[in-house]
């Protein structure tokens, strides 16, 4: 069966996967399919429902409401139905122009059906959802020298390796750097509460986690994350504070949400980097591939495409989207730092956190030297400093476990 891919593609770009019942009712293409399905629309919506079974109930509810508003059984002509539906949409859906005396019985019936249906969905399909105060959970834990994993039953595991690898298998089984552990609390589906683990990665350490669905998370130095022992059948949601890189496994029935203090990111399957340090003025998301929907706090949603970065200024409540070289932002997970005319001060701040070292500039001028190229993050920090000293016009010395950087103008 052939159909116009361009036409279907245009409507599919509307991100129907995030539509509610009201959104479907207020969508012209959806309403046209319900009232007068064509070969093209039938193929499109059948394929959409097949790929997004979690939306089938919302679609059926929206169809029921639309059909209750348009009395097609009376034998009205196409033109009359079009005219009637236009009036109904204006009178019952358009929030700016409502005329409750016109078609009042239909509007009232539709709203009653909608309210009852939404209540039913919330009571059945979403009964396992709970609002988690992630910030409060983290406030109870302080930074340590070693990576620390706090289990759902409050058991604490210290991981002494600088590079930690965690892999969740099933039924609460966890492999940490080749050693297998069993969580103290068994994972129980439909228990009404998710069992959450918390991982704290202090400065000078890194960790990567593989979840049961295959999604991978890399956490940079000075970062934290909260996540369920095993994702539920309805959703996948984690919380990140600091910097993390994700490769999300595609699952059409369970969209993936990453929450931060200032922004929520919704995805199906994609790769992206998050920078959400509490001390930074901005929260950033850099998209490598796929597509994400970023929702800054108290702001509108933004659809992000590959090689784009969204920056949200916490104080100004301002959102900016720019084109970037993603390698500059994600190379850290592979033990590299890429610099593209980056000021030495900015580079040094990243090295401080990566190696857990205190670095002080002896004079202000040294901060503004710009570097470009690739810096390998080696185990021996002195070697990294030597590379900087031979590249930039600076002098570096160490006293009392503190590193001092000053300009070397003669060398320049």
Number of C-alpha atoms within 10 A of each C-alpha: 5 7 12 10 10 9 12 16 11 9 15 14 9 11 10 16 18 11 15 15 19 15 14 19 22 18 15 13 14 22 18 14 17 18 17 13 15 12 11 16 21 14 15 21 17 11 11 16 15 13 15 16 14 17 19 14 15 20 21 13 22 26 20 16 23 23 16 15 21 17 14 14 7 7 9 13 10 12 9 12 17 16 11 17 19 12 16 22 20 16 20 22 17 12 9 7 11 15 14 13 9 13 15 14 12 19 22 14 13 21 15 13 17 19 11 13 19 16 12 12 15 13 11 10 13 14 14 18 15 10 5 11 9 19 14 9 12 16 8 7 13 9 14 12 16 20 26 21 21 17 19 20 13 12 11 14 13 14 18 12 13 19 16 19 17 20 19 21 17 14 15 18 18 21 16 14 13 10 8 14 12 13 17 13 13 14 19 14 13 12 10 12 14 21 19 19 21 22 24 28 27 24 23 20 24 24 25 19 20 19 22 19 16 15 17 18 20 22 28 25 27 21 25 25 24 22 21 21 26 23 21 17 12 14 15 20 17 17 20 23 23 21 22 24 24 22 18 22 18 16 16 16 16 19 20 24 20 19 21 24 17 18 20 16 21 19 23 20 19 19 21 25 22 25 22 24 19 13 7 12 14 20 23 24 25 29 27 25 17 15 18 25 18 23 19 24 15 9 13 9 15 16 15 22 18 19 16 20 24 24 19 24 17 17 8 9 13 12 18 11 17 11 13 16 14 18 15 14 22 22 15 21 16 10 12 16 21 19 19 13 11 15 16 20 18 13 16 20 14 15 22 17 18 20 18 16 17 15 18 17 17 15 11 11 13 21 20 13 15 16 17 12 11 13 16 15 17 12 11 9 13 11 13 15 18 12 12 18 16 11 13 18 16 21 19 18 10 12 7 5 9 11 17 16 21 18 22 15 12 7 10 9
